[in-house]
């Protein structure tokens, strides 16, 4: 089977569904080719040794990669980001069909701006198209401030519905996403749920163990990830304050990058917390010691309707690591932790509930907490792992071609 990966992002950019996914399909006997842009994420500058050209062909670990021109940008300017998306859409649609070979299946990742090229491939090559949707369009654009008028939102919403209709299959990351798209008129039979996997190869081997839990009175909680408005980590700091006032033996570490990093540091300092620390993020390969240190891994998102049907990527990572999870969230992510019996769930943006969840963890024995982590890892391996996801995609590819 000839499969074309079509994505604006590709290695050396960090892309968990990129090269490893393509290589796995090659190992299963398929011919895989890639159409992408020149790497510039997250800095917005072309990553050396690449230079911006009209197009470029290369081979990466046995996979043919075709790159086309785009306007590199990933800053806060809505206009520049729109130009970034549109430039790739135009160049890939005009140049791409002449670079790639005929594909049985076109796998398009996340952007609705990719549909014009997919339509060309359907028309001239009779390729089947699969859209992998990671963000709800146009709602996600509205939340970033790139779309400021309701009139434009309604127009783009109609456009997205038409674009979804052009695909043979729409892949979503959660049951909530599927329900949302069905409510918007996308046929239920063409939507498939395939959970995201984590970048398993990026974790140091010593991190994938459940040895951090020790028989002592202090509970060590770790949050690792983005520190932006969407994460609402002020709630975590307030929870640490309550724990300190009540004399609870808890240490909370927050590690990551984001526009709220400095504000969180200042908040911790102004309160005078001794049980909460903020650290700059670091590559996953350097996180082994911190993951071993933690007794509990924390997920927190603000209480937003869109987040209830989103599964934060750290959920899969934490399950894979086999540690108990404190899930401060609603919706699909919370249901996963409850179904897996892999931790304790509380409401987001509610410091009192979070403190109650911490008390529950403190009351658990070493064996009980370890069992939570083991159940979470078993759930991940069965339902969310890399091999499970690749098999699910391959099954869909085959069904469309057959």
N, C-alpha and C positions, 0 to 999 in steps of 0.2 A: 504494500500500500504506500502511495506517495503522499506525504503529509507536509504541508507548508505551515510553519510557525510564523505568525504575523503579529509583531509587537513593536511598539515604539521603543521599548527598553530591552536590552540584552547585555550579557556579559561583555566587558568587565564591569558593567553596572550590576548592582546587587539585584538579582531577580530570581526568586526561588523556583519559578516555573519555567526558567529559561534553559540553559545548557544541560543541566542534569536531567531534566525531563526529556529533552530531545535525544540525549545519549541513551537513555533507557529505552526509548522507542526504537532507536537504531539497533540496540542489542537484541530487541525482539524481532528483528528482521525487516523493519520498515525503512523506506527511503525518506529522510527528513531534510528539509531545506528551510532556511530562515530569511525573512525579509524584515529589516529593522532600520533604525536610524544610527547616526554616529553617537557614541556614548558621551553623555554630558550630565548624568544624574549622579549625585544630588547638587553638585556645585553650580551647574549651569554653564560650565566651561568644558570644551572638548577634552576628554581624558587622553593624555599622551600614551603611546606614540601616534595616536590617530590625528588626522588633520581633516578639516571639513572639505568635502568634495561633492561633486554631483552624484557619484555613486562609487562603490568599492566592493570588490569580491574578496573573500578570504575563506579559509577553512579552520574551524576551531574544534580540535579534538575529534576530527572525523566528520564534523557537521558543516555543510556548506552554508555560509552566511553572506547575505547580500545587504549592503548598507546604502541608504539613500540620504540625500540632503535634508536637513531640518534646521530651523532657527533655534540654537541652543539657549535655553532659559529655564530657570527654576526658582526665580525670586518671587517676591510678594506682588509684583506688578501683574494685575489681571490681564491687561492687554498683551504683555509679552508672553504670558503663559498660553493665551489663546493663539497667538501667532506661532508659538512652539508646536501646538497640536495641529493647527491648520496647515503649517508648512510641511509637516510629515505626511499629512493626509494627501496633499496635492502632489508632492514628489513621488510618494509611493504609488499613487493611482496612475500617474502619467508615465513613470519610469519602471515601476515594479513589474508589470506584466511582461516586459521585454527582458528582464533579468532572470526571472524564475522559470523553472520548467513546469509543465502542466501538473497540477496536484489533484489527487482524488478528494482530499479534505483540506480545507483552509481553517486552521485554528487561530482565531483572532482574540487577542487578550485585552479586554477591559474597556477600550475606548470606542464610543459610538462613531468617532471620526474615521474609524477603519472600514466602515461599511461600504463606501464608494468603491474601494479596491476590491472588496469581496464581491460586490455586484458585477464588476468587470470579470472576475474569475468565474463566477457563475455563468455569465453570458457566453464567454468565449471558450472556456475550458470545461464547463459543466461541473465545476467543483462544488462539493457540499461544504456548507459554511457552519462553523460552530463559534458562537460568541461566548467567551468566558467573562462574565460580569462580576466585577469585584466592588463596584460602586453603583449606587442607584442614580440613573440619569433621568431627568436633569437635576434631581434633588441635591446631589453631591456638589454640583457647581453652584447652586444657590447658596449652600452653606458656606462656601469659600469666599463669597462676595464677588465672584466673577460674573454673576448675573443679578442685576439690581432691579429689574422691572418685572411685574407680574405678567404683563403682556408678552414679553419675550419668553418667560417661563412657560406659558401656555403653548406658545408656538413651538418651542423646543420639545415640550412634552409630547406633542403630536408627532413631531419628527422622530423622536425616540421610539414611539410605538410602531411607526412604519419601519424603522431600522430593525427592530426586533423581529418584525414579520419577514424580513429578508433572510433570516437564518433558519437552517433546518433544525438546529438545537441551540438552546440558550442554557449555559451552565451557570449555576449560582452557588454561593458558598454556604447558604443556610436555608432551612425550611421557611423562615420568615421572609427571606428574599423571594422565594417562589410564590408564597401567598400574596405578597405585595404586587408582583408582576401579573399574577392571574387576575387580581382585582382591577388592574389597569387594562385588562383586555388581552393580554398575551395568552395564547392557548396553553392550557395546562399540560397537554401531552408533549409539547416541545421543550418543556423546562425540566432540567435534571439537576438534582442537588449532589454536588461532589465537594466534600469538606476540603478546605486547604490543608496541606501538610506544612510542617516547619522545615527549615533548611537544616536537615539532620546532619549533613556533613560539616557544618560550621561549628558545632558544639565540640569542645574538647572531650575526649573519651572519659576523662575522670569526672566530668560534670554529670554524666548520665548514670548516676548511682544514687541510692537513697541512704547515704551514710551521715548526712548532716544532722539528723535527729539524734539528740543525746538525752540521756536521763538527767535533766537538770531543771531547775525552776524557771530559767530564763527562756522566753520564746523569741526566736530570731526570725523576723519577717523581711522579705526582700521584694522590692518592686524594681523591675528592669525594663526600661522602654522610654517612649516619648514623654516629654513633659510640656504639653501644650494645654490650651484651654479645654480641649475635648476630654482630657484625662481627669480633670477636676481634682488634682492631688492635694488641694488645700484641705479637703475632707480627711485625708490620711494624716496630715500634720495635726489637725484638730483632734483626731483620735489619739495620736501620740501624746498630746497634751493631757487628755483625760486619763490615759494610762499612767502618766507620770504623777498626776495629782492623787490618783488612787493608790500609788505605790506598787503598781503591777510590774512584774519582772518581764518587760518587753523591750526589745531593741528593733527599731524599724530603719532600714536603709533604702533610700531611693536613689537609683542610678540611671542616668540617661541624658539626653539633650533636648532642648526645646526652648521656646520663648518664655516659658514660665520658670526656667531653672533658677535665675537670679532671685526672682520674687519668692520662690519657695525657700531658698537659702536665707533670705532676709526675714521671712516669717519664722523660721526655726530659731534664728538668732534673737529676734525681738521677744519671743515667748520665753526664751531661755531653756530650750529643751535639751536634755542630756541623753534622751533615749531615741533621738531621730537624727539621722545624718543624710546629707545630700551630696552625691558624687557625680562627676562628669562621666558620661557614657564611655564605653570602651568596646573594642571588637569582641565578638562572641568567643573567639579562640582564647581570649584572656579572662574569661568570666568563670572558669572552672572553680577557682577557689571560693568565689562568692556564692555560687550555686551550692557548693558543698557546705558552706557556712550556714545557709538558710534552713530553717525548720519548715517554713511556710512561704509560698510564693503568692504575691498579691496581684490581682487584676482590678482596675477601677476605671470606669468611664462615667461621664456625666449622664444624668437621667434625661436622655433625649430619645424621642420615638424612633429615630433612625438607628440609634445604637442598639435598640432592642432586637433588631433583626440582623445585627452585625456580630460576627465572632472575632474579637480582637486576636491578632496573629499570635500574641504571647500566650493565648490559651492553649494552642497546639504545642507550643514550645514547652510550656510548663508541664503539660500532660506527658510529653515525651521524656522529660527529665525525671519523672517519677517522684515528684514531691507533692505534698498536700497543697491545695489551692484555696486561698481566700478570694472568692469571687464577689466583688461588690458591683453588681449589675443585674439587669433584668433581661428577660427574653431568652433568645436561643443559647447564648453563652452560659447563662445560669442553668438552663435545662440540661446542658451537656454535663456540667459538674454534678448536678443532682442525679442524672441517669447513670453516670459513671461511679457515683459515690466516692468522688475523688477529693472532696473538701467540704467547705462550709460556704453557704451563699447568704449575702445580706443585701439590703437596698443600697443603691448608689447615693452619694451626696448625703449620707446619714451617718454622722460620726458615732452617735449612740449605738446604732445597730452594728457598726463595725467593731466597736469596743466589745459588745456582747459576743460577736463572733470570735474575737480574740480570747475572751474568757472561755469559750467552748474549747478552743484549741488548747488552752492551758490546762483544761481539765482532762484532756485525753492523755493516755499513756503513750510511751514510745512506740509500742507495737501497734496501737490503734492508728497513730499518725502515719506510721510506715505503711500500714495496710491501705490507707487512703491513697498514698502515692503509687503503690503497686497496682491498685485498681485503675487509677488514672492512666498509667502507662499501658496497661493491658487494653483499655478502651481505645487509646490512641493507635496502638499497633493493629487493632482489628478494624477500626472505622476511619482513621485519618492518616495513616502512614503514607510515606512516599510510594511504596510498592502498591498499596491498596488504591491510591489515587490514580497511578499510571494504569493499572488494570481496568479501573472504571472508565477512564478516558478511552483506552484502546477498545473496549467493548462498544462504546458509542460510535467511535470511528468506523469499526467493522460493520455495525448495523446499518449505518448510512450508506456505505459503499456497496454492501450486499443488496 
